[in-house]
Amino acid sequence: MIKFNPQPLDQLKARFHEAISTLYNQIEVREGNQPSPSKRPENVFDFGDGVRLIISREETPEGNQVIHISGSICKEGGRLELNEILIQHIVEHFALVSDIKDPLSLINITAAQVVHLYLEDKMALPKGSKVH
């Protein structure tokens, strides 16, 4: 796991396009054939208030491209239990970094209190583009 390293908003915003420049294949990541975005610093966005986002462009098993946002709120002693207000807080942080205000779709909330959201990728890369 990458150590929590909060950065100023302007630095986080400057890194957003780099985070989505690589297309990850969800099956390859799940099978361990590609590194997980959570293990790559360019995909990890830490905020001073404890919010951690992992942002990546991914190809789903169905062949769709999405922007995948994983979010958690880290505090001393672990993660906060997510509720509707905290999930909205995570969504707002994504909008701050990306300047994207489109609604996000909820995938799930894991037992480890990580929320997974996605956005249909309107900037989808053509087939055969750089896949990490």
Residue pairs with C-beta under 8 A, 6 or more apart in sequence:
1 38
1 39
2 38
2 39
2 41
2 44
4 46
4 52
4 74
5 44
5 46
6 46
6 47
6 48
7 45
7 46
7 47
9 47
9 96
9 97
12 45
12 47
12 96
12 97
13 96
13 97
13 99
15 42
15 45
16 55
16 97
16 98
18 42
19 37
19 42
19 43
19 45
19 55
19 56
20 55
20 56
20 57
20 67
20 123
21 57
21 130
22 56
22 57
22 130
22 131
22 132
23 57
23 58
23 59
23 65
23 125
23 129
23 130
23 131
23 132
24 34
24 37
24 56
24 57
24 58
24 59
24 131
24 132
25 34
25 58
25 59
25 131
26 58
26 59
26 60
26 61
27 61
28 34
29 35
29 36
29 37
29 58
34 132
35 132
37 43
37 44
37 54
37 55
37 56
37 58
37 68
38 44
38 54
38 70
43 54
43 55
43 56
44 52
44 53
44 54
45 52
45 53
45 54
45 55
45 93
45 97
46 52
47 53
47 93
50 73
50 74
50 75
50 80
51 71
51 72
51 73
51 74
51 89
51 90
51 93
52 71
52 72
52 73
52 74
53 69
53 70
53 71
53 90
53 93
53 94
53 97
54 68
54 69
54 70
54 71
55 67
55 68
55 69
55 94
55 97
55 98
56 67
56 68
57 65
57 66
57 67
57 68
57 121
57 125
58 65
58 66
58 67
58 68
59 65
59 131
60 66
64 120
64 121
65 121
65 124
65 125
66 118
66 119
66 120
66 121
67 100
67 118
67 119
67 121
68 107
68 116
68 117
68 118
69 90
69 94
69 104
69 116
69 117
69 118
69 119
70 114
70 115
70 116
70 117
71 87
71 90
71 91
71 93
71 94
71 114
71 115
71 117
72 79
72 80
72 82
72 90
72 112
72 113
72 114
72 115
73 79
73 80
73 82
73 86
73 89
73 90
73 113
74 80
79 112
79 113
79 114
80 86
80 113
81 113
82 109
82 113
82 115
87 106
87 109
87 115
90 115
90 117
91 104
91 117
94 100
94 104
94 117
95 101
100 119
102 119
104 117
104 118
104 119
105 117
105 118
105 119
106 115
106 116
106 117
107 116
107 117
107 118
108 115
108 116
109 115
109 116
110 116
